Amino acid sequence: MKDCKLLVVHDDDDLRGALVELLTSEGFPVEDANNGHAALEKMKAGYKPDVILSDLLMPVMDGFELNRQLKRHETWSSIPLIVSTGLDLGADHLTDIEAILQLPFDTETLLARVKSACGKTAAS
């Protein structure tokens, strides 16, 4: 998985740090951002993640808007987006995303979703 670059987007510093630590310990190269706007700025500066793991509800730019912005951009639209949320959402609320992780989620579920998304990125 060392070739699969992840971008973790979350406004909670502690949770974002824990996710970065977990994913790094699993061998993933990880960058992070504290909201969707910061994530897009990092990508505009040249960082191209293979998979984005994002919280859904954040200040400045939430996961809904991050998803919309990614899908509008030709080179970013194919990046798998995995969102985490405590909201009970149906598939109608988010389109063109890789997965919704319902909070609380366990480590095994998170890693399985990330590895699956990385596999799809490698195949394309």
Helices and strands as residue ranges (DSSP letters): E 6-9, H 13-25, E 30-33, H 36-44, E 51-55, H 63-72, E 81-85, E 99-102, H 107-123
